[in-house]
Amino acid sequence: MHDIRRLRENPDQLRDSLKRKGFDADVTGVLALDDKWRALTSEADKLKADLNAASKAIGEAKKAGRDAAEEMDQARNIRERAASIDDEKRELHSKVTDILMGWPAEPDASAPEGKTAEDNVTLKEIGEKIVYDFELKEHLEIAETLGILDMPTGAKISGTGWPLYVGTGAALERALVNFMLDVQTREHKYTEVFVPFVVNRASATGTSQLPKFEEDLYRIESEDFFLIPTAEVPLTNIHAGDILETGSLPKRYAAYSACFRREAGAHGADTRGLLRVHQFNKVELVQIVEPEKSEEAQLEILSNAEEILTRLEIPYRVIDLCAGDMSFGAARCFDIELWAPGTKSWLEVSSVSNFKDFQARRMNLRYRSEKGGKPIYPHTLNGSGLATPRLMVAIIEQYQTPEGRIAVPKVLQPYLGGLDQITGVSF
């Protein structure tokens, strides 16, 4: 959500900034509506003074024993006009709010220029790609042969793109979640939260999934609820509408959740196996910080997410997204992509985003930087730490053996009762 005062003071700068995201903001149209609203506000203020004068005249007429009918008619006309103005102002305010809700966040000045993924910048590549002396298989073939992933039965139960993990496959998924939560909460000191998997419209609007991306969400129409696409939504909304007191920042939360996405805009994307599914598990990291500390917080979240891949010994790279390729609400974003040797591709496993005050404004989240000070908007940030489907792809493919088994990464073995190799459904 954008500050209307910013638009009034420097409309050209805001319009040009949003063009970096490929968005053409109707600045002139919004300012015209705002001018009408401000003119009506001035008229309403004048009417208040007129009504006070009319009320005083009525009192004086009655006190003098005169008929006050004319003064009362004047007061009634003023009240009717004031009521009409209030209705017009509400309508204009609603129109302006709806328009601004559809404008994306401004990209940070430090974000690379560009319009598509081809313009993104690779910041670093970590880890050596393993050279294998046998022919690699893709994750789906390995997992289905071992019986630990059953996509056809998932499709029978729910539809295409709803995976069903079985036996040691389910245990490996659970091990990943527990391992990631332990690292983020015990070592990186995030507060663990177990969130609802359903949110209301206000919450989804606050974190900017709505109104733009409603077609990508699963909606429970009877109650106008939505299945969460990420734990970012309930985590950030913990403080929606709050005024946080001095000294209470930063807020650092980590949560496991199932995530649900219709992927309505992903037609033509690679959907083999776990590459693109409608339900998946993820550990999400959220921070709410003072504005001057948000750049540092974003780098910290990025480091926290990278740590998982480092310990799993999976090669990865970090991508600095250009302005035109960033998400609707992000001002700056880094993607982490891991290497899947069987699929022979880099797969996004985390986006670490700084939203600055974009989300805070939408959910009216504020804080006091000093005791008794005026409430201001903090910055919100989040990042996957990590999402499991493509992590499972990389583990299955990288740790496959010539016999078609899966070696278990050392850091996960304690979570699987010491199991060091997956040979089938059973332990």
Backbone hydrogen bonds, N-H to C=O, Kabsch-Sander energy under -0.5 kcal/mol:
donor,donor_aa,acceptor,acceptor_aa,energy
4,I,2,H,-0.5
6,R,3,D,-0.8
7,L,3,D,-1.5
8,R,4,I,-2.2
9,E,5,R,-2.3
10,N,6,R,-2.4
14,L,10,N,-1.8
15,R,11,P,-2.6
16,D,12,D,-2.5
17,S,13,Q,-2.1
18,L,14,L,-2.3
19,K,15,R,-1.5
20,R,16,D,-0.7
20,R,17,S,-0.9
21,K,18,L,-1.4
22,G,19,K,-1.9
23,F,18,L,-1.9
25,A,23,F,-0.9
27,V,25,A,-2.2
30,V,26,D,-1.9
31,L,27,V,-2.5
32,A,28,T,-1.9
33,L,29,G,-1.8
34,D,30,V,-2.5
35,D,31,L,-2.4
36,K,32,A,-1.8
37,W,33,L,-2.2
38,R,34,D,-2.6
39,A,35,D,-2.3
40,L,36,K,-2.4
41,T,37,W,-2.0
42,S,38,R,-2.2
43,E,39,A,-2.2
44,A,40,L,-2.7
45,D,41,T,-2.2
46,K,42,S,-1.9
47,L,43,E,-2.4
48,K,44,A,-1.8
49,A,45,D,-1.4
50,D,46,K,-2.4
51,L,47,L,-3.0
52,N,48,K,-2.1
53,A,49,A,-2.0
54,A,50,D,-2.6
55,S,51,L,-2.7
56,K,52,N,-2.0
57,A,53,A,-2.2
58,I,54,A,-2.2
59,G,55,S,-2.1
60,E,56,K,-2.3
61,A,57,A,-2.4
62,K,58,I,-2.5
63,K,59,G,-2.2
64,A,60,E,-1.8
65,G,62,K,-1.1
66,R,61,A,-2.9
72,M,68,A,-2.5
73,D,69,A,-2.4
74,Q,70,E,-2.1
75,A,71,E,-2.2
76,R,72,M,-2.3
77,N,73,D,-2.5
78,I,74,Q,-2.1
79,R,75,A,-2.4
80,E,76,R,-2.3
81,R,77,N,-2.3
82,A,78,I,-2.5
83,A,79,R,-2.3
84,S,80,E,-2.1
85,I,81,R,-2.4
86,D,82,A,-2.2
87,D,83,A,-1.8
88,E,84,S,-2.3
89,K,85,I,-2.9
90,R,86,D,-2.3
91,E,87,D,-2.1
92,L,88,E,-2.4
93,H,89,K,-3.0
94,S,90,R,-2.3
95,K,91,E,-2.1
96,V,92,L,-2.6
97,T,93,H,-2.6
98,D,94,S,-2.5
99,I,95,K,-2.1
100,L,96,V,-2.8
101,M,97,T,-2.3
102,G,98,D,-0.7
102,G,99,I,-1.2
103,W,100,L,-1.4
105,A,328,F,-2.7
108,D,331,A,-3.7
111,A,108,D,-1.8
119,D,116,T,-2.2
120,N,117,A,-1.6
121,V,320,D,-2.4
123,L,121,V,-0.7
123,L,318,V,-2.7
124,K,318,V,-1.1
126,I,316,Y,-3.4
132,Y,130,I,-0.6
142,I,138,E,-1.8
143,A,139,H,-2.9
144,E,140,L,-2.4
145,T,141,E,-2.0
146,L,142,I,-2.1
147,G,143,A,-0.9
148,I,143,A,-1.9
149,L,143,A,-0.9
150,D,164,L,-3.1
151,M,149,L,-0.5
154,G,150,D,-1.7
155,A,151,M,-2.4
156,K,152,P,-2.0
157,I,153,T,-2.3
158,S,154,G,-2.7
159,G,154,G,-1.2
162,W,159,G,-1.1
166,V,148,I,-2.3
168,T,425,V,-1.7
169,G,166,V,-2.5
171,A,167,G,-2.1
172,L,168,T,-2.2
173,E,169,G,-1.9
174,R,170,A,-2.2
175,A,171,A,-2.5
176,L,172,L,-2.2
177,V,173,E,-1.9
178,N,174,R,-2.5
179,F,175,A,-2.7
180,M,176,L,-2.5
181,L,177,V,-2.4
182,D,178,N,-2.4
183,V,179,F,-2.2
184,Q,180,M,-2.3
185,T,181,L,-2.6
186,R,182,D,-2.2
187,E,182,D,-0.8
187,E,183,V,-1.2
188,H,183,V,-1.7
190,Y,184,Q,-2.3
191,T,252,R,-2.6
192,E,190,Y,-0.6
193,V,254,A,-2.4
195,V,193,V,-0.7
195,V,256,Y,-0.5
199,V,226,F,-2.5
201,R,224,D,-0.6
204,A,200,N,-1.9
205,T,201,R,-2.1
206,G,202,A,-2.2
207,T,203,S,-1.5
208,S,205,T,-1.3
209,Q,204,A,-1.9
210,L,204,A,-1.8
213,F,209,Q,-2.2
214,E,211,P,-1.2
216,D,213,F,-1.5
217,L,214,E,-1.4
219,R,217,L,-0.6
220,I,225,F,-3.2
221,E,219,R,-0.9
223,E,220,I,-1.3
224,D,220,I,-1.1
225,F,220,I,-1.8
226,F,199,V,-2.6
227,L,218,Y,-2.5
228,I,197,F,-2.3
233,V,230,T,-1.4
235,L,231,A,-2.4
236,T,232,E,-2.5
237,N,233,V,-1.6
238,I,235,L,-1.2
239,H,236,T,-1.1
240,A,237,N,-1.4
241,G,363,M,-1.7
242,D,239,H,-2.2
244,L,242,D,-0.5
244,L,366,R,-3.1
248,S,245,E,-1.9
251,K,288,I,-2.2
253,Y,286,V,-2.8
254,A,191,T,-2.3
255,A,284,E,-1.9
257,S,282,K,-2.0
259,C,280,F,-3.2
260,F,228,I,-2.6
261,R,278,H,-2.3
262,R,216,D,-2.7
263,E,216,D,-0.6
266,A,263,E,-1.7
269,A,266,A,-2.0
275,L,272,R,-2.4
278,H,161,G,-3.2
279,Q,161,G,-0.8
280,F,259,C,-1.9
282,K,257,S,-1.9
283,V,386,L,-2.0
284,E,255,A,-3.0
284,E,282,K,-0.6
285,L,383,G,-2.6
286,V,253,Y,-2.7
287,Q,381,L,-2.2
288,I,251,K,-2.1
289,V,379,H,-2.6
293,K,290,E,-2.4
294,S,291,P,-1.4
297,A,293,K,-2.1
298,Q,294,S,-2.3
299,L,295,E,-1.7
300,E,296,E,-1.8
301,I,297,A,-2.5
302,L,298,Q,-2.3
303,S,299,L,-2.3
304,N,300,E,-2.6
305,A,301,I,-2.3
306,E,302,L,-2.5
307,E,303,S,-1.8
308,I,304,N,-0.6
308,I,305,A,-0.9
309,L,305,A,-0.9
310,T,306,E,-2.3
311,R,307,E,-2.2
312,L,308,I,-1.7
313,E,309,L,-0.6
313,E,310,T,-0.7
314,I,309,L,-2.3
316,Y,126,I,-2.4
317,R,337,E,-2.6
318,V,124,K,-2.2
319,I,335,D,-3.1
320,D,121,V,-3.5
321,L,319,I,-0.8
321,L,333,C,-2.1
323,A,112,P,-2.7
324,G,114,G,-1.9
325,D,322,C,-1.3
326,M,322,C,-0.7
326,M,323,A,-0.9
330,A,327,S,-0.6
331,A,354,N,-3.0
332,R,354,N,-1.2
334,F,352,V,-2.2
335,D,319,I,-2.4
336,I,350,S,-2.8
337,E,317,R,-2.6
337,E,335,D,-0.5
338,L,347,L,-2.7
339,W,315,P,-2.3
340,A,338,L,-0.5
340,A,345,S,-2.3
344,K,340,A,-1.4
345,S,340,A,-1.5
347,L,338,L,-2.8
349,V,336,I,-3.1
350,S,336,I,-1.3
352,V,334,F,-3.3
353,S,351,S,-0.7
353,S,382,N,-2.8
354,N,332,R,-2.6
355,F,353,S,-0.6
355,F,380,T,-2.5
358,F,355,F,-2.3
361,R,357,D,-2.3
362,R,358,F,-1.3
363,M,359,Q,-2.1
364,N,360,A,-0.5
364,N,361,R,-0.7
365,L,360,A,-2.5
366,R,242,D,-2.7
366,R,364,N,-0.5
367,Y,376,I,-2.6
368,R,244,L,-2.3
369,S,367,Y,-0.6
373,G,370,E,-2.6
376,I,367,Y,-2.9
379,H,289,V,-2.8
380,T,356,K,-2.0
381,L,287,Q,-2.5
382,N,353,S,-2.0
383,G,285,L,-2.1
384,S,351,S,-0.7
385,G,283,V,-4.3
387,A,349,V,-1.5
388,T,281,N,-2.7
391,L,387,A,-0.5
392,M,388,T,-3.1
393,V,389,P,-1.9
394,A,390,R,-2.2
395,I,391,L,-2.4
396,I,392,M,-2.8
397,E,393,V,-2.3
398,Q,394,A,-3.0
399,Y,395,I,-2.4
400,Q,397,E,-0.7
401,T,405,R,-2.0
404,G,401,T,-2.2
406,I,422,I,-1.9
407,A,399,Y,-3.0
408,V,420,D,-2.1
412,L,409,P,-1.7
413,Q,409,P,-1.0
413,Q,410,K,-0.6
415,Y,412,L,-1.0
416,L,412,L,-0.6
416,L,413,Q,-1.4
417,G,414,P,-0.8
418,G,413,Q,-2.9
419,L,416,L,-1.4
422,I,406,I,-3.5
423,T,421,Q,-0.7
